[in-house]
């Protein structure tokens, strides 16, 4: 049987459509490619964005900002030494971009200028850390991407 140009073009289109459909079905069914939104209430958080910018500017205006370091026990977050620890209140939120189930937040409770996030709560890889805190009715925000 001889195949003419018209038949060859139809076969090529059918082959191409089948090829594309294979990838669409594979991407939809494979859990490896299942990615969540960054946050569930994206639009509500977008409205608060200017407030976050102001808080970050307040943090940059401090003599020393929050710092962190990786230790054997976990992540050690150090608050500025010149502040009274009894007046520091807020939340530490750790976000894992690759797995929403690993996200968690911790209330800031200080006995000295350090806060320890235990190693057993963290897996190796990328984390986004967000520390939203207040001191003497001034709001501050520290955000950073870290590799643990």
URPEDA-V882424 format. One record per residue. N is the residue number from 1. PSI is psi in degrees with one decimal (* if undefined). Layout:
N:PSI, N:PSI
//
This chain:
1:135.3, 2:132.7, 3:125.0, 4:178.9, 5:-41.7, 6:-44.1, 7:-40.2, 8:-39.6, 9:-41.9, 10:-42.9, 11:-40.1, 12:-43.4, 13:-44.1, 14:-41.5, 15:-42.0, 16:-44.8, 17:-41.2, 18:-40.5, 19:-47.0, 20:-42.7, 21:-35.8, 22:-46.3, 23:-36.2, 24:-46.7, 25:-40.8, 26:-42.9, 27:-35.8, 28:-32.7, 29:-21.3, 30:122.7, 31:-20.1, 32:-29.5, 33:13.8, 34:107.1, 35:137.4, 36:166.9, 37:159.5, 38:-46.2, 39:155.8, 40:-44.2, 41:61.0, 42:-47.1, 43:-36.2, 44:-37.9, 45:-29.2, 46:-33.7, 47:-25.0, 48:6.4, 49:-41.1, 50:-35.1, 51:-41.1, 52:-39.6, 53:-42.8, 54:-41.2, 55:-41.0, 56:-37.3, 57:-38.2, 58:-40.1, 59:-40.2, 60:-23.0, 61:-11.7, 62:156.1, 63:-49.3, 64:135.6, 65:176.4, 66:143.1, 67:162.6, 68:157.7, 69:150.8, 70:129.2, 71:178.3, 72:-31.8, 73:-18.7, 74:-145.3, 75:124.9, 76:114.7, 77:126.6, 78:123.8, 79:158.9, 80:135.9, 81:-26.0, 82:2.1, 83:148.6, 84:120.7, 85:-21.4, 86:-21.7, 87:0.3, 88:121.8, 89:151.5, 90:-162.3, 91:139.8, 92:122.6, 93:124.0, 94:124.7, 95:128.5, 96:108.2, 97:-29.9, 98:-12.8, 99:108.0, 100:-28.3, 101:-18.5, 102:-8.8, 103:143.8, 104:160.8, 105:151.4, 106:136.6, 107:144.3, 108:117.7, 109:107.0, 110:137.2, 111:-19.9, 112:-165.0, 113:9.6, 114:145.7, 115:129.1, 116:125.2, 117:115.1, 118:148.2, 119:-32.0, 120:-13.0, 121:-9.5, 122:138.7, 123:156.2, 124:144.5, 125:-164.7, 126:136.3, 127:147.8, 128:124.9, 129:134.7, 130:117.5, 131:108.2, 132:110.1, 133:160.8, 134:151.2, 135:119.2, 136:48.7, 137:14.7, 138:132.8, 139:139.7, 140:155.5, 141:131.6, 142:123.7, 143:138.1, 144:149.1, 145:129.2, 146:153.2, 147:120.1, 148:*
//
